[in-house]
Amino acid sequence: MIKRYFSTIVVATMHRLFNARAGSANNKIKLTIRTAYGFRNIDSLISMLVSFCSSVQQRFPNH
């Protein structure tokens, strides 16, 4: 398997291309979907995904 993909592995390491960020984002989305189980509409799920996956810090009143 390594012989088969050796040139691809070398190029990926030279250019520092890794799929860890994509895997992390995918994991975060799957976790959010599990957390949102039971929501009545898709808009609530989308809002939750945007909230959890954005880098914007939310400020809540009285906290």
C-alpha positions in Angstrom: 0.0 0.0 0.0 2.8 2.4 0.8 4.6 1.6 -2.4 1.4 2.3 -4.3 0.9 5.8 -2.8 4.5 6.7 -2.0 4.8 9.6 -4.5 1.5 11.0 -3.2 2.7 10.8 0.4 6.0 12.5 -0.5 4.2 15.4 -2.3 1.7 15.8 0.6 4.4 16.0 3.2 6.5 18.4 1.1 3.6 20.8 0.6 2.3 20.2 4.2 -1.1 19.1 2.9 -3.0 17.0 5.4 -6.7 16.2 5.7 -6.8 16.6 9.5 -8.8 19.8 9.3 -11.4 18.2 7.1 -11.6 15.2 9.4 -11.9 17.5 12.4 -14.7 19.6 10.8 -16.5 16.4 9.7 -16.3 15.0 13.3 -17.6 18.3 14.7 -20.5 18.3 12.3 -21.4 14.7 13.1 -21.3 15.4 16.8 -23.5 18.5 16.4 -26.0 16.4 14.4 -26.1 13.9 17.2 -26.6 16.6 19.7 -29.4 18.2 17.7 -31.4 14.9 17.4 -35.1 15.6 17.9 -35.1 19.2 16.5 -38.3 19.8 14.7 -36.9 21.6 11.6 -33.6 21.7 9.7 -33.2 25.5 10.3 -32.5 24.9 14.0 -29.8 22.3 13.0 -28.2 24.6 10.5 -28.1 27.4 13.1 -26.5 25.1 15.6 -23.9 24.0 13.0 -23.1 27.6 12.1 -22.8 28.4 15.8 -20.5 25.5 16.7 -18.3 25.6 13.6 -17.7 29.3 13.5 -14.7 31.0 15.1 -16.9 33.9 16.4 -17.2 33.9 20.2 -20.7 34.3 21.4 -21.6 36.5 24.3 -24.6 35.5 26.4 -26.5 38.0 28.6 -25.8 37.8 32.3 -22.6 35.8 31.9 
